[in-house]
Amino acid sequence: MGSNARYFANRLKDYNGKASEEDILLQCQAVLVEQIGAVVELIGSNIKPEPKLEDGGLYVGLSGIAYALHTASQCHLLPDEVREQCALMSENYLNCSLEYCRKKSEARNCIGSSFLLGHLGVYAFAAVFYRLKDNPEKSSHYLAKFISLHTMCAPVNFLECGGDELQEVC
């Protein structure tokens, strides 16, 4: 592939019409596992879990990275060491994002009420994350923080720029 090409070379055998979904998965599995491991390494070496790097909640922030790593840690096709690395990194990124949320006011331009860009999504993910880690106290704590933000969403025009994540139900 040349430097200006906008495609990837297909390294897979031509489909003969007889391969099952399982056959296709087996053909791709080694490449996918290798690529996932490489991405996890890139994340770990290039994006440090520091509150000053938090920007954008679940959408583009550290908690979004935590969510992606958590999802990867649940993939049984990955080797155990990669899954364990993903789980540890996920918790580190999530804790960093939660520290950022603790220091920043939810009321700051009402961004706390935003699921994708604010604290709401971070708290939702934290509640689920800690429930899955069998830590009901932390899970309940973040669920309560999630619920507490409902008062910000009560006014119809709670964001100056408009709330594009919630719609009024008539």
Secondary structure, DSSP 8 states (H G I E B T S, - for coil): --TT--S----S----S---HHHHHHHHHHHHHHHHHHHHHHHHHH----GGG--SHHHHSHHHHHHHHHHHHT-TTS-HHHHHHHHHHHHHHHHHHHHHHHHS-TTGGGGGG-TTTSHHHHHHHHHHHHHHTT-HHHHHHHHHHHHHTHHHHSSTT-STT--SS-----
